[in-house]
Amino acid sequence: MARPSLWVGRMRLAIPIWAGRVSPVFDVAGQLLTVDLRDGIEAARQVHSTHAVSLHRRAEILSELGVEVLVCGAVSQSLEAALLAKGIRVMARISGDAEEVLGAFLANRLGEPAYRMPGCHSSTDDGCVQGGRGRRRRRAGRSCPAPLRDESGGQQGTSHESCSDSRGSDA
C-alpha cells in the first residue's frame, strides 16, 4: 500500500540529472531538475544547467532558486555542509530513473532498497562499500538510507522509525 505524500503546502524539490537518471555525483552534475509541488502534486518543473559550476556556487544556486529539498546521489561533505547551512535539506545516496525517484519521493518510498545507490545497505547495515574492495565506512551523520537533514545535521522526515543520528561514530 502506497504511503500518502508527506508534503503539504508548497515546496521546491531539486534532483541533479544525467541521462534521465539521478546523477551519481551532485558535485559535478551538469543539469538540475527543479520541481514545484503543491500539496504533494507537481505544479511545474524546469531544467537548469550546472555545467562548470563550483561547489560553493552550486549551494548558492539552489538557495537562489528557492530549493527546499535536494534528492541526489553522492555529495561531498563540504557541499552537503554548504547546502545545510543554507537551509536546504539533503536526501543523499539515491539512485534511479529521475521520474521514478520523483514518484517515490511523493509517495514517501525513497527509503526502499530499489532507490539506494549501489553499495549502500539497509538502516541496520548503514555503510557504503568504497572503491569496490568490500571495505565499509560509515560517514558521520549518515546512519539511514535517504535521511532528510536540516541545517543542524539532525534528521527530518525520514520514514525509518529505527534510524538514529550516528554523528561521530565511524566503523
Residue pairs with C-beta under 8 A, 6 or more apart in sequence:
2 107
2 109
3 107
3 108
3 109
3 159
4 40
4 107
4 108
5 39
5 40
5 106
5 107
5 108
6 40
6 108
6 157
7 37
7 39
7 40
7 106
8 39
8 40
9 38
9 39
10 36
10 37
10 38
10 43
11 36
11 37
11 68
11 69
12 34
12 35
12 36
12 37
12 65
12 66
12 67
12 68
12 69
13 34
13 35
13 37
13 67
13 68
13 69
13 70
13 71
13 102
13 105
14 32
14 33
14 34
14 35
14 62
14 65
14 67
14 69
14 70
14 71
15 22
15 32
15 33
15 35
15 70
15 71
15 72
15 98
15 101
15 102
16 22
16 23
16 26
16 29
16 31
16 32
16 33
16 50
16 70
16 72
16 73
17 23
17 29
17 31
17 32
17 33
17 47
17 98
18 24
18 29
18 30
18 31
20 97
20 98
20 99
21 95
21 96
21 97
21 98
22 71
22 72
22 73
22 94
22 95
22 96
22 97
22 98
22 101
23 29
23 30
23 31
23 72
23 73
24 73
24 74
24 95
24 117
25 73
25 74
25 75
26 58
26 70
26 72
26 73
26 74
26 75
26 79
26 92
27 55
27 58
27 74
27 75
27 76
27 79
29 50
29 72
30 49
30 50
30 51
31 47
31 48
31 49
31 50
32 47
32 48
32 49
32 50
32 61
32 62
33 45
33 46
33 47
33 48
33 98
34 45
34 46
34 47
34 48
34 65
34 67
35 42
35 44
35 45
35 102
36 42
36 43
36 44
36 45
37 43
37 106
40 106
41 106
42 102
42 106
48 61
48 65
50 58
50 61
53 61
55 76
55 78
55 79
55 82
56 82
58 79
58 82
59 79
59 82
59 83
59 85
59 86
59 88
60 86
62 70
62 83
62 86
62 88
63 86
63 87
63 88
67 88
68 87
68 88
68 89
69 88
69 89
69 90
69 91
69 148
70 83
70 88
70 89
70 90
70 91
71 91
71 94
71 101
71 102
71 105
71 110
72 90
72 91
72 92
72 94
73 92
73 93
73 94
73 95
73 117
74 92
74 93
74 117
75 83
75 90
75 92
77 139
80 90
80 92
80 149
83 90
84 90
84 149
84 150
84 151
84 152
84 153
85 151
86 151
87 150
87 151
89 148
89 149
89 150
89 156
89 157
90 148
90 149
91 105
91 110
91 146
91 147
91 148
92 142
92 146
93 116
93 117
93 120
93 128
93 142
93 145
93 146
94 101
94 110
94 115
94 116
94 117
94 146
95 101
95 115
95 116
95 117
95 118
96 104
96 114
96 115
100 115
101 110
101 115
104 110
104 112
104 114
104 115
108 159
109 115
109 159
110 145
110 146
110 159
111 123
111 144
111 145
111 146
111 158
111 159
111 160
113 122
113 145
115 145
115 146
116 145
116 146
117 128
119 128
119 129
119 130
120 127
120 128
120 145
121 127
121 128
121 145
122 145
123 143
123 144
123 145
123 160
123 162
123 163
124 162
126 138
126 142
126 143
126 144
126 145
126 166
127 136
127 137
127 138
127 171
128 136
128 137
128 139
129 135
129 136
130 136
130 137
136 171
137 170
137 171
138 166
138 169
138 170
138 171
139 170
140 166
140 167
140 168
140 169
140 170
141 149
141 153
141 165
141 166
141 167
142 166
143 163
143 164
143 165
143 166
144 155
144 158
144 160
144 163
144 164
145 160
146 158
147 155
147 156
147 158
147 160
147 163
148 155
148 156
148 157
148 158
149 155
149 156
150 156
153 165
153 167
154 165
155 163
155 165
